């Protein structure tokens, strides 16, 4: 039933690529069986073959035109006249997410973390698990397969917990993120007519929108999984309250950063350990360049990754990379915590401009307008007060519950049923009140 659900779900989004998905699942499963039975000398070749099978489709669909365009532009710099043959390639939905699931599975088999190959049915369910297929979280095979091997009895507590998380995800996505989109979408289209203060506020709004959109989807995916009796990986841990870049990436898109930490950063840091802190810096920069490139075949994504990597340099040089930040237990943050949160929030609001723009030229113009004298003018774009109220409601509730898994996990749990259900119905009312034409999920394009 889970496999059938995944097939129907993917078919409804991208029917022409369902065959590609199923063939890739079958190919990587066959290779994993060869891999686990291989001796040490042939093991690396089977793992390379499996990873190549996955990467070839990813490189073709997502990065082929990027390489063609850049090779063409490079040759033109030296006077070579070549024809730019750009293909009209449709990107299979969710390809970055399920590709990383497959590669992670093959690497875990190669590294002997998976000693018993799952059945083809179990592996197919792992790759095509419909709640997390389009925008993650990117689960690892071993904990996921262990759960579907076990008998799962219905749990009313887990079911209701999943419903609460879905409700909070719907509120963040359909109410907060989509309401902000009515402001930021026109802003990015007409940025050349806006002053610096308007664009700075717009960049902060976009950062909140991106968080509400992506984490809202993750909450719904995790919630649906709980209703099916399966716990998937946590993907966000209140990153708007992060106090530095390292703290932010420990809380933002956790499944991707932990995947890359295990398979990219850790091997590289071991490889470069003889170079001390500079080897660690190089490993982190390469890691974040891959994070940027994972998001898309555009230079502004690569620069996005590079900037994030460079932000780690002061932490590494001061020896504070692994040092965890102190957080207040009560409602009121300390002065140092509040200052760090404000600086980190502003920094990532500016960095996420690289995520939102169409190219580096637009990014340059955007930053140029922000860091001009017009930054001190009154913002020249309309701002809806109700959007500010919705943002405040989301951030305030998440601050109060920031030590939980998600905002509604234990919120009002000890209050009378009338109070709890009144709050839930208020959120449902807001969802229907502010629901507008669907804006789509930002991360669905990756």
N, C-alpha and C positions, 0 to 999 in steps of 0.2 A: 504493500500500500504506500509506503514512503517513497519507493522508487517510482511508482506510478504517479504519485503526486508531483515528484520532481520533473518527470517527463512532460506531464500535462502543463505544469507551470512554465517550463522552458519553451515548450511548443507555442504557448499563448503569446510569448514575448518574441521569440525568434525561431519560427518553424523551419526556416531554410537551413539553420545551423544545428538542428537537433542531431542529425546524422553524424556531423563532425564531432560533436560532443561524445556520442555513444561509441564511435570508432576510437577516439582518443582514450576513453575509459578502458576499452577492451585491450588496446595496444599497451598502455602503461601497466595494466594488470598482468598481462602476459609477460612483460619484461620484468616485473617485480618477482614473479615466480622463478624466472631464470636467475635473477639477481640473488635471491636468498639461497639458491642451490649452488651458486657458483663458488669457486675457490677464490682466495684473496687476489690472485693474479688477474683473473677475468672479471672480478666483481666491479672494478672501476669502469671497465669498458661497457658492461651492461647498464650501469648507472648513467654513464654519459649518453648512451643510446636513448635511454628513457627520457632523460632531461632534454635531449636534442629533439625528440618527437614533439614534446610539449612546446619547447622554445621556437621551433620552426613555424608553427601555426601562429604563435604570439608575435614573432618577428614579422611575419607576412601581413597579418591583418592589422596590426597596430603600428608597426614601425617601417614598413617597406617604403612608403612614400616619403617618410622623413629622411631616410638614407638617400633615396633618389634625388630629392631636392637639394640636399647638402652636398652630395658629390657633384651634381651639376653646377651649383654655385661655386664650389671650390675649383673645378676645372676652368670655369669662366675667368677666374682671377688670373689664370696663367695663359689666357688667350685661346683656350680650346672651345670651339663652338660645338656644343652637344645638344641633342634634343631632350627636353625634359618630359619623359613619358610617365606622367602621373596616372595611376590607376584609380578608378572609382570603386574603392574597396569599402564594403559595409562591415563594420566592426561587430562581431558576435557579442551579444550582451553578456556581461559578467565574465568575459574571457580572462581578465587579469586575476580575478578571484579564484576561479576554479583551476586555473593553470598553476597558481601557487599552492593550492591544495595537493595537486598531483605531484609537483616537484618536491614539496615537503615530505610527502609519503615515500617517494623513491629515495630521498636522502636518508630518511629514518630507517628504511630497509637496508640501505647500504651501510649505515653506521651501526647496524644491529640493534637499534632501539625497538624495532619491530621484529620479533623472532618467529612469529607465527603469522603467515599470510592470511588475511581475511578471505572470505569467499568472494566470488565475483559480485554477488548480490550485495553483500555488506560494503564492498569497496564502491560499487555504483551508487549506493545510498549516500555514502560519505561525500562523494564528489558532487552529486546532484541534489543534495538536501535543500529543498526548495526555500525554506525561510531565509537561509544565508547565502543563497546562490548568486544573487545579483549584486549585493553590496556588502558581503561579509556578515559577521566576522570570519576570518580565515582560520578555520579549526585545524588541529593536527589530527592525524588518523588514529593514533593509538587510543587516546581517551574517548574519542567519538565511537569507534568500533566496539570498545569495551561496553559502552552503554547500550548499543543496539543488539549486542549478543545476550544481554541480560533480559530477563522477563520484567516488563514494565507494567506495574499495576497502576490503575487510576488513582491519583492523589488529588483530592479536592483542594488541599492547601497549595500544591504546586500549580494546579489549574488556575486558582484565583490569583496567585502571585503573578502568573503569566498574563492574566487579564489586566491586572493593575499596571504591569510594565507596558503592555500594548496601549493602554489608555494614555499613559504618560508620553509614549512615543508618538501617538497620534496628535496629542496636544502640541508637542514640540514641532512636529513636522507641518501639520495642516494649519495650525493657528499661528505659531510664532514664525517659523521659517518662511512659510508662504506669504504671510502678511509683510514681513520685511522685504521679500522679493518684489513686492509692488513698488517699493522705493528704490532698491538697489538695481534692479534690471534697467529701468529708465536712466538711472544715474550713470551706469557704465556705458550706455549708448550715447549719452549727451555730455560726457565728462569734460569735453573741451569748452563747454559753455559755463561750467561751474567753477566757483572759487575754491581756494585751498581749504578753508574751514568746512565747506560742504563735502568735499572729497574725503577729508579726514574723518568726519562723522560717518560718511558713507562706507569707508573702509572698516570702521568699527562695527557698523551694522552688518556688513557682509560677513565678518568673522563670526558674529553671533548667529547669523543665518546659516552659515556653513555648518557650524556646530549643531544647531537645532535640527537641521535637515539630516545630516549624516547620523548623529547619535539617536535621533528620533527613529530612523530606519533600523538602526542596530537594536534599540529597545524593543521594537515590534518583532524583529527577527528572533531575539532571545526569548521574548514573551511567547511567541507561537511555539518555539522549541520546548519551552517549559510545559506548555499545554499538551505536547506530545510525549512528555516524560523524558526529554533529552536536555541536558545542560550544555550549552555551547559557551565559547570563550567570551569573557567580558571584553568589550571593545572601547569603552570610554569610562573614565573615572573622574568626572568633573574637571576637565582641563581648563575651563575658564578661570579656575582658582589656582592655576599653576604659578610657581614663584620664580622659575627660571626655565631655560630652554630644555634642560635635562628632565626637570619635573614635568614639563609640558608633554614631552614625547613618551614619558612613562604613563601618561593619562590619555593621550590622543591616539586613536587608531591602534590600540594596543596589540591587536592580532597581527597587524602588518609589521610593526616595529619589533615585536618579539620574534616573529619569523625571521626577519632580516638580521636580528641580533644573533640568533642561533646559527644561521647558515651563511652569513656574510661577515658581520662585524667580528664575531668571536674568532673564526679562522684567520681573518686578516690581522687582528690584534696579536694573535700568537705568531703569525708570520713576521710581523714588524716589531716584535717585542725588543729586539736588540737596539732599536732606535729610540727607546725610551718614550718620553711624552710626545715627541714628533711622530713616532710610529703610530701612537694612539690617535693623534690628530689626523694622520693620513687615513687610517682605517675608518674613522668616523666620517670623514669627508667623502670617501668612496661609498660608504654605506648610504649616506644621504643623497649623493648623486643618483644612486639606484632608486631611492625613494622618489626623487623627483622624476626620473625617467619612467618609473613604473606608472606614474599618474598620466603620462601622455607623451607622445612623440612631438614635442615642441620645446624650443629652447627656453621659454619662460618657465617651464616645469623643471628643466635642468638647473637653471639659476635659482629657482625656489629651493631645490635640494642643496645646492652649494651654499646658499646663504644660511640655511639651517645648520649645515655642518660647521661653517665658520663661527657661528654663535657659540659653539662648544669650546672654542680655543681658549677664551679667558678662564673658563671653569677648569680645563685641563692644566693650564699653566699655573693656576693657583692651587691645584691639587684638590679641587672640590667636586670633581665629576661624580664620584660615588657617594657623596655626602647627601643624605636625605634632609629635606627642609623641615623646619619645625612648624607645626600647624596648631592653631588654637583649638581647644576642645569646645569652648562655649560659643555663643552667638557672635561675640565681638572679637574681631581679629586684633592681634597686636599691631603696633605701628609699623614694625618691620615687615610683618606679613602683608599688611595692606599696601605698603609701598612696593614690595616685590610683585604682588599680584597686579597692581596698576601698571608697573613698568612692563611686565611680561605681556599683559593684555594689549597694551599699546604697541609693543614690538611686533606681536603676531598679527595684529590688525594691519600693520603696514606690510608685513611679509606676505600675508594672504592676498594682497593686491596682485602679486605675481601668479597666484593661483587662479585669479578671476579674469585677468586680461586675455586678449586674443593673441598678443605677441609682445616681444620685447620693446618694440617701438611705442606701443600703447602704454606699456609699463613705464617707460622713460618719461613720456609726456604726463602721465598720471602723477608720478613722483615730483616732477618739475612743478606742476601746478600746486601740489600740496605744500612743498617747501619754497613757497614764494610769499611775498608780502600779503597776498590775498588770504593767507592763513589767518590773519588777524581781523578779517572782515566778518560781517554777519553772514551766516550760511545763506546762499541764494537758491535753496530748493525747499519745497514744502515737506513738512514732516508731520505725520499723523500722531496725535497724542495717544490714541488708543494703542498704537503699536508700542509706544514707550511703556505703557501700562502692562501689556502682555509680556514684554521682555523683562520688566521688573518682577512680575509674578513668577516667571520661570527661574530667573536667577536667584530670587529670594528663597524660593522653595528648595532649589538645589543647594543653596548655601546652608540652609537649616539641616538638610539631610545628607550633607556631603560625606559623612562617614559610613553611609550605607551603599548598597550596590546600585540602587537607582532611587529616585526621589520618593516614590510612593511605596517603597518596600515595607517600611514600618510606620510611615506617617499616619497619624490618627488611629493606629491599630488598637490602641487601648481606650480609645474614645467610644462613646455609645454608637450603636449601629446607625442611628439617625444622623449623627454628625458625619460619620464616614461616608455613608451613602449620599448624604447631601452634598458633600465635597465632590464625590465622583460624578454625580449628576450635574453639578456646576461645570465641571470640565467638559462633559458631554455637550452641555448647552453651548459652551464657548466654541467647541468644535463645529457645531452646526451653525452658530451665529457668524463665525468668521471664515467658514469654509468658502473658498473661491475656486475658480477653475484650476484643475491640477497643474502644478508647476513642474512635475517630474522630479526625480531624485538626482541631485547633482552627481553623486558617485556612481549612478547607473552607467554613465558614459565611460567608466574605467573598467 
